[in-house]
């Protein structure tokens, strides 16, 4: 049996939640038993209930001993932790109980190491210095296989998508949208944790979508996205949707630079200093960015992670 543990909140973001759901679903479809553990985040409880994946809420996810206790009670043999703050004490408790421990995007020190680490996001490449077996690269990037349905090549800009993830803790969405309105038709997507104020009544060419069940279902009718540098832009470019990125957190700068260096989009700057000039969008090589994204992702990341776990566990 597999245990999958995650943390999600308005501060941490919701990317870990959706990634863990994809991994858990892939395990279940492969015939494995899974229990997903998460902190209490009421905005997400309904979504996980709808998924049908067995789950438990741990009120204090940092509480000592509960992982070991759950592993013993449920017969968990492999524990996957999708949290940045995975302490050495928790790792040792699990390993001492005979559980094989896996970390996703974990920055581990030598004295507190899991058995396997997958550095998935570019901002974590090379940061795990523990004695773990470490895998990294795009082949392990976890994307929902359903994204395949939304792949298409873009060649011209008709509509621009403005989306800064599920939380947008710095309220960048509206600042960007106000700069773009009147230049292009806009779709503004607000995640569950994003401020929900409206544009003034009567504005034309602006579509506002609130708390969509799946963010990526808002991609297909758009030709360019202005977004942050977390998990979402990787989902976008995988469907052929080029991105102009504004890093809202320090770690996003490396992710955004990676996407730009791979020829799938451009970096506009960070939340404190960005250069958004919509009149220059027309000079972007949209078809090149779009094709590079389509060619770079094959949506098998979760399966590749699971195959490696089975190989070593």
N, C-alpha and C positions, 0 to 999 in steps of 0.2 A: 504494500500500500504506500501511496505517496501523500505527503503533507506539503501543501503550498501555502506560504505565509507572506502577507503583503501589508503595506501601510499606505493609506490614501487619505488625503485631506485637502482643504483649500490651500494650505501652505505647501505641502509636499507635492500636490498635484494628483491627477487621477491616472496618469500613464501606467503606473505600476499595477493598478487595479485591472485595467483592460489587458495588459500584457499577461498577468497571472491567469486571467480567465481563459485566454487563448491557449496557454500552456496546459491548464487543467483540462480544458475541453479536448485537446489533442491526446492527452493521456487517457481520458475516458473512452474516446473513440478507438484508441489502440488496445482497449480491454483492461486497463488498469483501474484500480479503485483509488479514489482521490478524496481528500478532505481539504478544503480551502479555509484558511484562518485569516482574519483581518481585524483591524481596529474598528471601533464603532464610527461609522460615517453614514448618517441617516440618508443622505442623498443617494447613496449607492446600494442600500439594502434591497430596495425594490428591484433594481437591475439584476442583482445576483440571484434573487429569488426567481426572477423570470428566466434566468439562464438554465435552471434545473441542476446546477452544480451543487453538491453538498457543501455546506459551509458552517462555520461557527464564528461568533464574534467574541473576541477577547478584549475585555474592557481596558486592561493594562497590558499592552503588547510587550512592554519591557520588563514585566514581572518575572523574576527568576523562577525557574523550575517548571513553568507551565508547558513548555514545549516538550520537555522530557516526559512529563506526566501524560500528555496527550499521545505522544508516540507509543508509550507503553500501553495505554488504555485501548488505543485503536489498532495497534499492530503496525505502525508506520515504520517502514524500513528505509525510505529515502525522504529527506526533508529538503525542499527547495525554498530558499529565502529570497524574496524580491524586495529587499529593503537596504537602504544605504547604511542605516544604523543597526548593524547586526553584531552584537557584542561578542567578544571572545568567550565570555562566560556561557552564553547560550550555545555557542558552537561546541565548547568542551562538554557541556551537559549532554548534548545529543550524541556526540561521538563516544563518550563514555558509556552511553546506553546502547551502543552498537548500531547507531543510525548513520547512514551515509549522508553527508551534508553537502548541499550545492548552493552556491551564492550567485545571484544575478546582479551584475554591475556592483560588485562589492570591492571596496578598497580595503584589503585585509593586510594586517601586519603579520610578521613572521610567527609571532607567538600565539596567534589566534586565527587559525586557518581552517576553512572547510576542505572537503576532499576535492571538489571541483569548483572552479569559478568560470563563469562566462561573462566576459567584458563585451557587452552588446553595443552600448552607445559609444560613439567615437571619443567622447570626453573621458571615458574610463580606460581607453587603450593604454596599456603599459603601466597602469597605476597599481595593480595588485602585485605586491612584492612578497607575498606569502609563499610557503612551500607547496601550495596547491598546484594541481594541474590546471593551467589556465588556457582557455580558448577565446579567441577574439576574431572579429571580422564580420562582414555583411552576411555571410552564410548563416550566422546565428541570430540575425536581426528578426525579432518576433513581429510578424505582421499577420493580420487576420486573413486567412485564405479567401474570404469573401471579397477582398479587394480586387481579385482578378476580374470580377464582373464589371468593374468601373474603369478599366484601363482604356485609354484612348489617347491618340497623339494630338497635341494642340499646335496650331499654326498661326492663329491670330487671336487678338484679345477682344472679346465681346463683353465678358463679365468678369469682374475681379472679386475674389473671395477674401474676406477679412476675418481671420479666426486666430485667436490667441489661446487655444486650449480650453480645458474644462473650467479653469479658475481665473486666469488673467489677473493675477494678484496686484499688478501695477496699473490696471485700467488703461492699457494701451489701445484696446480695440476701438474705442470711440475717438481717440485722438487721430488714429490712422484713417478711420472712416470719414471723419470730417475733412481731412485733407484730400481724400479721393472723390468725395461726392461732387457730382456735376461733371466729372471727367469721364468716368466709366460707369456702366451699370454695376451696382454693388450687391453682393450678398454678405450680410453681416451675421455671423454665427456666434451665439452666446452660449457658453457651456453652463453646466448646472451651478457652478460657483462664481459666475461672472455677473457683474453689475448689470441690471436689466433696464436701465433707463432708455427711453425712446429718443429718436431724432424729433425735432419739432414737427408738428402735424403738417401734412401737405407736401412733404418732401417727395420727389419723384425719383425713380430709378434705384430705390433702396429696398431690398428685401431683408427683413430681420427674422432670423430663425432662433428660437429659444430652446435650450436644453434638448437638442435632438437625441434620440435614443442611440444613434450611431453617427458620429461626426462625419465619417467618410461617405455617408449617403448624400452629403451636401456637396461633394466634389464634382460630380459628372458634368453639370451645366456651367462650370466655371473654367476659365482659361488661364488664369494666373492667380496665385494666392499671396497675400501678405500675412506673415505669421511669425511666431516665435521660433526658438531653436531647440525645442524638446523632441518628443516622439512624433508629434503630428506632421511636421514637414517631411519626415521619412515616409509616412503613409501617403502624403500628397504626391511626392515625386514618383513613388512606386506605381501610381496610376497614370503617370504622364502629366501631372499638373505641376508646372514649374513654380518655384517659390522665390519671393523676396523676403529675406529674414531679418528680423530685429531681435537680437538676443535680449531676453528679459531677465536672465540670471547669468551669473559668471560662467557656470559650466556649459551654458548653451552656446557660448562663443565658439568653442571647439567643434560642436556639432554643426553649427551653421557654416563654419569654414570648411569642414569636411564635405558638406553637400556642394558648396560652391567650387571647391577644388576638383570635385568629381564631374563638374560641368552640368549640374542639375538645377542651378539657381544662382542667386546673387545675395550677398550680405549687404544690408543697408546700414548696419551699425548696431549699437545697443540701445537700451531704453533711455539712457541719459544723453546719447549723442547719435542720432541717426539722420540719414539724408534721404528723405522720401520726396522724389520729384516725379509725379505721375506722368508729366509730359515726356519723360525719357523712356517710359515703358515701351513705347512703340519701336524703339531701337533695339530692344532685347531680341536675341536669337531664340525665339520661343520654340521653334521646331527642334533645334539642337538640344535645348534643355529637356524638352519633353521626351525625346527619343532616348537620351542618356538615362533618364529615370526609368523608363520602361525596360531598358536593356539591363539595368543594374540589379533589379529585384525580382526574385522568383517565388517569394512568399512561403518558403519552406523552413524558416528559422526555428520555429517551435519543434518541428519534427527532427531537425538536425541536433538540437539540444537534447532531446529525449534519446535519440540514438546514441549520443556520446555518454549520457548517463547510464544507459543499459550496458554499454561497453565496459565501463569502469566500476559500476556499483556491484 
